[in-house]
Structures are given as structure tokens and as C-alpha cells.
């Protein structure tokens, strides 16, 4: 059932006055003077018809709901262009400050008036965050918002983020300024278009500590509280809450509102009302007199009808607008060396202190390492021992070679013995054959035959023994040759041991040299970690992570800049840059982009760029902070105008301006290639001789006849 009056609506399973989200909705209803109603979650909010929702209601969404359920509720509210949304955390902090986010080129006065009304209703101070693409644009938005809040007798604080992301800026400023409520215009396209995406998730994460209020540009404030006992519509009787909860006696601690601040601001409201009443009364009394005087003047009526609007015009300037980006920059040392202890020992000498200038190769510290010095002596003795062993092995080689010669002589002796034995065997064979013949003819006794047979066998055995001696001599020769090879191998081994021991000596000497710490280049000592006489551990150990000292180059520095994604395609090495350091005011350092990372960080979507900055006078120090303006692109063959010539907003590089032709204004579309917040570059739609209206009024109409005036020179440059 629809109701003409707006409500504060909250989705709950079982409404309970003790529940924090319900208490928040109840307090907002009391502050706005609107009825409160609850919407059940058990009926499936995603499937319910949108006609069940009031088009002008303020919907309180519990941040603690599941993402799917919360998304379904937000999709329902998306269908209502005039409805407001309040993302409310389970635990609400007192609202002493309200963060109002302004990010349109020309922020709507209606939204700022609504924000002022919310701050006055809550008795909270406004904090205005302007998100812009340039500092000039941010200042212009701050001025506009400050004027709107001043009209409501409110003086807020201002923060500006140039080129940063909306969600990160809102979260950072809300925590820094301790704002318990973040107010965003619902018509903001990028926020509302991605409400169900990543951005709303980040804002819901912010709602863990602060409420997020999204209101339309024109939102109805205030109303009449429902009467006690009144039924019908969507009042409190539907949820079974007693009417006294909406009474003014409800403690304001539900929203954490400071009553003293609210009373002070209402005093200003009363004073302003009195002044307005006095002015209106004076105008009312003097109006008849003015009418009578004007009626008595001849021709007055004719002059009013013939009066024409007066406009200031300006001609486009030759040359476009430089595309620049201004980002924070941090000064870092061009080279920075942390000198660790290569060896463990006692810090024997420290020749420098913090701030001392050193030259390349200068001795800055000395570590006492007696154990390494002893090792050098030990390894040198091992080298001498290895060299003596080499000589022993060489002597063994000579002995083995002599033994081989003896074995070869023995072989020759055995070969001669074989020849002798063979000749003796042949002789015994002849004797035996003769005796065997005589014995067969009975010329000699058989006993003699047997004797000569034994002599023959003995000769045969002697020959066999000589042959065996030859084999033995040959085997001994082979053994002698093997002994030579073994001795030669021992010589090589001993020689290798000399090289090993010599390497140990050299290593020990290098470690001893490491005990002397020397400067790697010309620079300044910026850190000292140990005192004289302290025991320092080598960097290779688990607890040797602290350096002895740090040396930095100071004749040149690196200025590190994070370039946002939109400017990455235009940033190249060699681009002109101007470095301004906060600690050195009124000084600008011209430079050029030295190198870029050619890759963006996946988390921040920023690309690292470095600028080499000479420091001949030594005035720049490590860690200084400032701003870097990089000229990314220069528009050639285009025209430029002040940004105040634009009519309305620009979308996708398309804008409109008023051009005066024959004393009549005409709305002309233009193509915009660049906008730095102060001037715009026009590539199509205008000629250098066109007369463009400066600061066009909202009352101008197409074809209206106007009077042309020329602005001051200063105005044409803005």
C-alpha cells in the first residue's frame, strides 16, 4: 500500500528495539520526522515487486548481511531514482563529523544543500572531500562547496585528492578525520553504475567503521512525525513498536549526536531567520514607494522592455593545452650501500661518524679477526708440507724407474739361461740316443742306458726352470712399471694438495682483508649501527642482519613518482618535469623523466617512474617529499579556452559553449581533447575569430540577443 509521505524503511527478520541497526533506523526516523517501517527478509526480497517500496523512502541496509542478500536489496533500490540508501554497520560510532564527497565538475547545489541539512539535523560538522583531476579543479570545487555550506551557516573542513581513486580516498580521509558518516551523491555516475561491483564492496568494508549514506541530488528533508495511535500507511503500528520510541525523549546517543553542537547551530538558524525577516519586511515597506517612483518616470517601461543581457566574450587562443600530471614524489638516494660485516669479530676501529663524507676506497671500519690470521699461518705451513711430499713422491718415481731397469736385466739373464738349458738338453738327448742304440745292440750294459736317461730328464727340467724364471722376470718388470705410474700419481696428488692449501691461504687472506670495511664510492655516512668494541657477526649468520653502516651518494638523487593508469600511455623517458620539494619552498627543479617501469602494479594500478635530480649544492636530502609535474603531451594545431566557458557538463570529450554571432548567442558543440581544470583544448567546433561567452549565465537561451563586453585581461587568463 503506497503512502504520499516518505518513510524510513529497514529490512529485518524480527524487529527488536535493542538491535543496533533497528536503533539506527529508529533514530534517523526521529531526526527526519518520518514514520518508520520494517520490511521482512523471509519473503525473498529479490522476488518481491518493486511496487512494495516507497519511491522517496530512505532505506537502511544492514552491512552485516550476506553479499548476495545485500546485493539483492540494493538492486531493488536501484529502480527508485529518488530513494536514499544508508549502509549501516552493526556497531555504530558517534557521528560528530560527516564526510561529504564532491567529485562532479560543477557539483549540484541541491546535493550540497541536502548535505548541509543532514549535518544540521545530526548536529555534526561537515568535512568536504573533493576528488578532481587537477589542483585548480579541486580548488574550484572547494570554493563552490564552501559557499554553499556558508549559506547554511556551516564552516566545514576541506580535503582534496588529485588523481586518486574514490574508494581509497574516501576510506583514508574518513579514518583520518574520524568521520562516522560518509555522504555521497547518488547520481554520481561511476559510483552508482558500479554499486553492485567492486566499489560497493570497498564502501561496505568502510561501513565496518562508518555508515555510508547515498542520497539523490534533490532529496526531501524533514516532515511531520506520526501521531500516537495513528494507523494506516506504513507507520510504526505495522512493526509493533510503541509510539514513544519516536518521541523527542529518545536518547540521541543512538546516533552519537552531540546536543551542544546541535543547539549552537540552531542558534545560528534563528539569527539568520531574524535577518531574513527584517530584510523582507524592509523590502515589503519600500516596494510601493519604488513602484510609484518608477511609474512617474517617463519612458521607464520602454527601457525595461528593451534591456538586453550583457555577456563577456573571449576569442580562443592559438595552441592547445599541455597534458600534465602532478603526483607526489619521494626523494631517494641514487645509490645506497649497506655495509655488512663479512666476518665475525670485535669492532676494533671505526674511522667515521654519521654525516661524514667519504671517498671511494677509504677505510671506514676495522674488525679484529685473530682466528683468521692464525688460519693464514696454518694454511701456509700446510702448503710447505705438501711441497715436501711432492719431493718424496718424485724420489719414489726415480726408485721405481731404477727397479724397472733391474727387472729388465733379469729378463735378459733368464733368456740366456733358457738358451743354455736348451743346448744342454739337446746334448743329453744325443747322449741318450747313442746309449739307447748301443743298449739295443747289447754293446753296453742297460745300467748305462738308465743313467743317460736320467741325465736327459734333468736337462729337460733345467730348461723348464729357465723358462719359468723368464716369466717371473717379466712379471716383475710389469710390477715395476706399475710402481712407476703409482709414484707419478702420488706426485700429482701432492702437487694438487699444494694448490688446495694455497687456495686456503688465499681465502684466509681475503677474509682477513674483509675485516677492513672500505667505502664503495664517494658519499655520506647516514647510519651507524654498532659501537666501538662491540662484537659483530658476519652477514652470513642468522643474526647478522644489521649493517655496520650505510653510505649514500648525495651528488645525485632519484625522485620516484607513481604515475596513474590514465597517464601511463603518455609518460615516456625524456618527458619534461618540474620537481617541487616541500622542505625547499619557492624552488623549482627542472628535470626530465629518466626511466619508467613499463609495467603497472597490479594492486594500485600505478607505474613507477624515476627522475634523476642533480644535487650540486647538497641542499636535497634523502627522504624529502614533494610534488612532480610531468608534461605528458602538448596539443599542437588546436585552440584553448578557459574552462569557465563550458555550458553544463562534458561527456566523452563532447561539450558546448555559447558563441555570439550578430549580437545573438548560439549554443555550439565542441570537441575537447584536454582539460586541466583551468583551460580546455578544443580540436573541433571553433575558429580563432569566434566570440565565446565567458562565464555563461544559466538564464541564457539559444538565439537570445545580447550586449557584448570585453573582459579584463586577467579574466581571459583564468
Residue pairs with C-beta under 8 A, 6 or more apart in sequence:
1 233
1 234
2 51
2 54
3 35
3 54
3 233
3 234
5 34
5 35
5 223
5 224
5 233
6 34
6 54
6 56
6 57
6 58
6 220
6 223
7 29
7 34
7 35
7 36
7 37
7 54
7 57
7 58
7 234
8 25
8 28
8 29
8 32
8 34
8 35
8 36
8 37
8 57
8 58
8 60
9 25
9 36
9 37
9 38
9 39
9 53
9 54
9 57
9 58
9 59
9 60
9 234
10 21
10 22
10 25
10 36
10 37
10 38
10 39
10 59
10 60
10 62
11 38
11 39
11 40
11 41
11 45
11 59
11 60
11 61
11 62
11 65
11 73
12 19
12 21
12 22
12 38
12 39
12 40
12 41
12 62
13 40
13 41
13 42
15 22
15 38
15 239
15 240
15 241
16 22
17 23
17 26
17 241
17 245
20 90
20 91
20 92
21 60
21 62
21 64
21 88
21 90
22 38
23 254
24 60
24 86
24 88
24 92
24 211
24 254
24 255
25 36
25 60
25 88
26 36
26 241
26 245
26 246
26 250
26 254
27 250
27 252
27 254
27 255
28 58
28 60
28 86
28 255
29 35
29 36
29 246
30 225
30 245
30 246
30 247
30 248
30 250
31 121
31 122
31 255
32 58
32 121
32 221
32 222
32 223
33 222
33 223
33 224
33 225
34 58
34 223
34 225
35 225
35 226
35 233
35 234
35 235
35 236
36 235
36 236
36 239
36 241
36 246
37 234
37 235
37 236
37 238
37 239
38 238
38 239
39 45
39 52
39 53
41 69
45 69
45 72
45 73
45 76
46 72
46 75
46 76
48 76
50 76
50 79
50 80
53 59
53 76
53 77
53 79
53 80
53 83
54 80
54 83
54 234
55 80
55 81
55 82
55 83
56 82
56 83
56 220
57 80
57 83
57 84
58 83
58 84
58 85
58 86
59 73
59 77
59 83
59 84
59 85
59 86
60 86
60 88
61 70
61 73
61 74
61 77
61 85
61 86
61 87
61 88
62 70
62 88
62 90
63 70
63 87
63 88
63 89
63 90
63 204
63 207
63 208
64 89
64 90
65 73
67 201
70 204
71 196
74 85
74 195
74 196
74 200
75 196
77 83
77 85
78 192
78 195
81 216
82 216
82 219
83 216
84 186
84 213
84 214
84 215
84 216
84 219
85 186
85 212
85 213
85 214
86 211
86 212
86 213
86 214
87 203
87 204
87 207
87 211
87 212
87 213
87 214
88 207
88 211
89 207
89 208
89 209
89 210
89 211
92 180
92 211
92 254
92 255
92 256
93 180
93 209
93 210
93 256
94 180
94 253
94 255
94 256
94 257
94 258
95 122
95 124
95 180
95 181
95 211
95 255
95 256
95 257
96 124
96 125
96 178
96 180
96 256
96 258
96 261
97 124
97 125
97 126
97 127
97 177
97 178
97 179
97 180
97 181
98 115
98 118
98 119
98 122
98 124
98 125
98 126
98 127
98 179
98 181
98 182
98 183
99 127
99 129
99 170
99 173
99 174
99 177
99 179
99 181
99 182
99 183
99 210
100 112
100 115
100 119
100 126
100 127
100 128
100 129
100 145
100 156
100 183
101 129
101 131
101 166
101 170
101 182
101 183
101 184
101 185
101 188
102 112
102 128
102 129
102 130
102 131
102 141
102 145
102 185
103 130
103 131
103 132
103 166
103 188
104 141
104 185
104 188
104 649
105 137
105 649
105 650
106 144
106 648
106 649
107 141
107 144
107 145
107 185
108 185
108 187
108 217
109 148
110 217
110 218
111 185
111 187
111 215
111 216
111 217
111 218
112 144
112 145
112 148
112 149
113 148
113 152
114 215
114 217
114 218
114 219
114 221
115 126
115 149
115 183
115 215
116 126
116 148
116 149
116 151
116 152
116 154
117 152
117 221
117 222
118 183
118 213
118 215
118 221
119 125
119 126
119 154
119 156
120 152
120 154
120 262
120 265
120 266
120 269
121 221
122 181
122 255
122 257
122 262
123 257
123 258
123 259
123 261
123 262
123 263
123 265
124 181
124 257
124 258
124 261
125 154
125 156
125 157
125 261
126 149
126 154
126 156
126 157
127 156
127 157
127 158
127 159
127 173
127 177
127 179
128 142
128 145
128 146
128 149
128 156
128 157
128 158
128 159
129 158
129 159
129 160
129 161
129 169
129 170
129 173
130 138
130 141
130 142
130 145
130 158
130 159
130 160
130 161
131 138
131 160
131 161
131 164
131 166
131 169
132 138
132 141
132 160
132 161
132 162
132 677
133 162
133 163
133 675
133 676
133 677
134 162
134 326
134 676
134 677
134 678
135 160
135 162
135 326
135 677
136 676
136 677
136 678
137 643
137 676
137 677
137 678
138 160
138 161
138 162
138 677
139 160
140 677
141 160
142 158
142 160
145 156
145 158
146 156
146 158
149 155
149 156
153 265
153 268
153 269
153 272
154 265
157 177
159 173
159 177
161 169
161 173
162 326
163 325
163 326
163 327
163 564
163 567
164 564
166 190
166 191
166 199
167 199
167 202
167 203
167 206
170 182
170 184
170 203
170 206
171 202
171 205
171 206
173 179
174 182
174 206
174 209
174 210
175 209
179 210
180 209
180 210
180 211
180 256
181 210
181 211
181 212
181 213
182 203
182 206
182 210
182 211
182 212
182 213
183 213
183 214
183 215
184 191
184 212
184 213
184 214
184 215
185 214
185 215
185 216
185 217
186 192
186 214
186 215
186 216
186 217
187 216
187 217
190 199
191 199
191 214
192 214
194 200
203 212
204 212
206 212
225 246
226 235
226 236
226 243
226 246
227 243
228 243
228 244
229 243
230 237
231 237
236 242
236 243
236 245
236 246
252 259
294 300
308 705
308 706
308 707
309 697
309 699
309 700
309 704
309 705
309 706
309 707
310 706
310 707
310 708
310 709
311 658
311 660
311 665
311 693
311 694
311 696
311 697
311 700
311 706
311 707
311 708
311 709
312 693
312 694
312 695
312 709
312 710
312 711
312 715
313 660
313 691
313 692
313 693
313 694
313 708
313 709
313 710
313 711
314 641
314 642
314 645
314 691
314 692
314 694
314 711
314 715
314 716
315 688
315 689
315 690
315 691
315 692
316 639
316 640
316 641
316 682
316 686
316 687
316 688
316 690
316 692
317 639
317 640
317 641
318 639
318 688
319 635
319 636
319 638
319 639
319 640
320 634
320 635
320 636
320 637
320 638
320 639
320 640
320 673
320 674
320 681
320 683
321 635
321 638
321 640
321 673
321 674
321 675
321 676
321 679
321 680
321 681
322 631
322 632
322 633
322 634
322 635
322 674
322 676
323 567
323 570
323 631
323 632
323 633
323 634
323 635
323 674
323 676
324 629
324 630
324 631
324 632
324 676
325 563
325 564
325 567
325 571
325 629
325 630
325 632
326 627
326 628
326 629
326 630
327 561
327 562
327 563
327 564
327 627
327 628
327 630
328 561
328 562
328 625
328 626
328 627
328 628
329 559
329 560
329 561
329 579
329 611
329 625
329 626
329 627
329 628
330 559
330 560
330 623
330 624
330 625
331 557
331 558
331 559
331 581
331 613
331 620
331 621
331 622
331 623
331 624
331 625
331 626
332 557
332 558
332 559
332 560
332 622
332 623
333 552
333 553
333 554
333 557
333 558
333 622
334 553
334 555
334 556
334 557
334 558
334 612
335 521
335 523
335 552
335 553
336 550
336 551
336 552
336 553
336 622
337 520
337 521
337 523
337 550
337 551
337 552
338 527
338 547
338 549
338 550
339 364
339 365
339 517
339 520
339 547
339 548
339 549
339 550
339 551
340 538
340 539
340 544
340 547
340 548
341 367
341 517
341 536
341 537
341 538
341 539
341 544
341 548
342 511
342 514
342 515
342 538
342 539
343 367
343 369
343 372
343 511
343 514
343 515
343 538
344 369
344 535
344 536
344 537
344 538
344 541
344 544
345 367
345 368
345 369
345 515
345 535
345 536
346 367
346 368
346 533
346 534
346 535
346 536
347 365
347 366
347 367
347 368
347 530
347 531
347 532
347 533
347 534
347 535
347 536
347 548
348 366
348 367
348 368
349 365
349 366
349 532
350 364
350 365
350 366
350 528
350 530
350 532
351 362
351 363
351 364
351 365
351 366
352 358
352 364
352 365
352 525
352 528
352 549
353 525
353 528
354 525
354 526
354 527
354 528
355 524
355 525
355 526
356 524
356 525
357 522
357 523
357 524
357 525
358 364
358 519
358 522
358 523
358 524
358 525
358 551
359 519
359 522
360 519
360 520
360 521
360 522
361 518
361 519
362 518
362 519
363 516
363 517
363 518
364 517
364 518
364 519
364 525
364 549
364 551
365 516
365 517
365 548
365 549
366 515
366 516
366 517
367 514
367 515
367 516
367 517
367 536
368 515
369 511
369 512
369 515
372 508
372 511
372 512
372 515
373 512
375 504
375 508
375 511
376 505
376 508
376 509
376 512
379 501
379 504
379 505
379 508
380 501
380 505
382 501
382 504
383 498
383 501
383 502
383 505
385 501
386 494
386 495
386 497
386 498
386 500
386 501
387 494
387 498
389 494
389 497
390 491
390 494
390 495
390 498
392 494
393 487
393 490
393 491
393 493
393 494
394 487
394 491
396 487
396 490
397 484
397 487
397 488
397 490
397 491
399 487
400 480
400 483
400 484
400 486
400 487
401 484
403 480
403 483
404 477
404 480
404 481
404 483
404 484
406 480
407 473
407 476
407 477
407 479
407 480
408 477
410 473
410 476
410 477
411 470
411 473
411 474
411 477
413 473
414 466
414 469
414 470
414 472
414 473
415 470
417 466
417 469
417 470
418 463
418 466
418 467
418 469
418 470
420 466
421 459
421 462
421 463
421 464
421 465
421 466
422 463
422 466
424 459
424 462
424 463
425 456
425 459
425 460
425 462
425 463
427 459
428 452
428 455
428 456
428 458
428 459
428 460
429 456
429 459
431 452
431 455
431 456
432 449
432 452
432 453
432 455
432 456
434 452
435 444
435 448
435 449
435 452
436 449
436 452
436 453
438 444
438 448
438 449
439 445
439 446
439 448
439 449
517 548
517 549
519 551
520 551
521 551
521 553
522 553
522 555
523 551
523 552
523 553
523 554
524 551
524 552
524 554
525 549
525 550
525 551
526 550
526 551
526 552
526 622
527 547
527 549
527 550
528 548
528 549
529 546
529 547
529 548
529 549
530 536
530 546
530 548
536 544
536 548
537 543
537 544
538 544
539 545
552 622
554 615
554 618
554 622
555 614
555 615
555 616
556 612
556 613
556 614
556 615
557 612
557 613
557 615
557 620
557 622
558 594
558 610
558 611
558 612
558 613
559 579
559 591
559 610
559 611
559 612
559 613
559 626
559 628
560 608
560 609
560 610
561 608
561 609
561 610
561 611
561 628
561 630
562 604
562 606
562 607
562 608
562 609
563 571
563 596
563 606
563 607
563 608
563 609
563 630
564 605
564 606
565 600
565 605
565 606
565 607
567 630
567 632
568 600
568 607
570 632
570 633
571 593
571 596
571 607
571 609
571 630
571 632
572 593
572 596
573 592
573 593
573 594
573 595
573 596
574 592
574 593
575 592
575 593
575 630
575 631
575 632
576 590
576 592
576 630
576 631
577 590
577 591
577 592
577 593
577 611
577 628
577 629
577 630
577 631
578 588
578 589
578 590
578 591
578 628
578 629
579 588
579 589
579 590
579 591
579 611
579 613
579 626
579 627
579 628
580 587
580 588
580 589
580 626
580 627
580 628
580 629
581 587
581 589
581 620
581 624
581 625
581 626
582 624
582 625
582 626
582 627
583 621
583 624
583 625
583 626
584 619
584 620
584 624
584 626
589 613
591 611
591 612
591 613
592 611
593 609
593 610
593 611
593 630
594 610
594 611
594 612
595 609
595 610
596 607
596 608
596 609
596 610
597 607
597 608
597 609
598 607
599 607
600 606
600 607
601 607
601 608
609 630
611 628
613 620
633 674
635 673
635 674
635 681
635 683
638 673
638 681
638 682
638 683
639 681
639 682
639 683
639 686
639 688
640 679
640 680
640 681
640 682
641 657
641 679
641 680
641 682
641 686
641 692
642 678
642 679
642 680
642 694
642 716
642 717
642 718
643 675
643 677
643 678
643 679
643 680
644 694
644 695
644 718
645 657
645 658
645 680
645 692
645 693
645 694
645 695
645 696
646 655
646 656
646 657
646 680
647 655
647 656
647 657
647 658
647 667
647 696
648 655
648 656
649 655
650 672
650 675
653 671
653 672
653 673
654 669
654 670
654 671
654 672
655 669
655 670
655 672
655 680
656 667
656 668
656 669
656 670
657 667
657 668
657 670
657 685
657 686
657 692
657 693
657 696
658 665
658 666
658 667
658 668
658 692
658 693
658 696
658 700
659 665
659 666
659 668
659 686
659 690
659 691
659 692
659 693
660 666
660 691
660 692
660 693
660 706
660 708
661 691
663 705
663 706
663 707
663 708
664 703
664 704
664 705
664 706
665 693
665 700
665 701
665 702
665 703
665 704
665 706
666 702
666 703
667 702
668 685
668 686
668 690
669 685
670 682
670 684
670 685
670 686
671 682
671 683
671 684
671 685
672 680
672 681
672 682
672 683
673 681
673 682
673 683
674 680
674 681
675 681
678 718
686 692
691 708
693 700
694 711
694 715
694 716
700 706
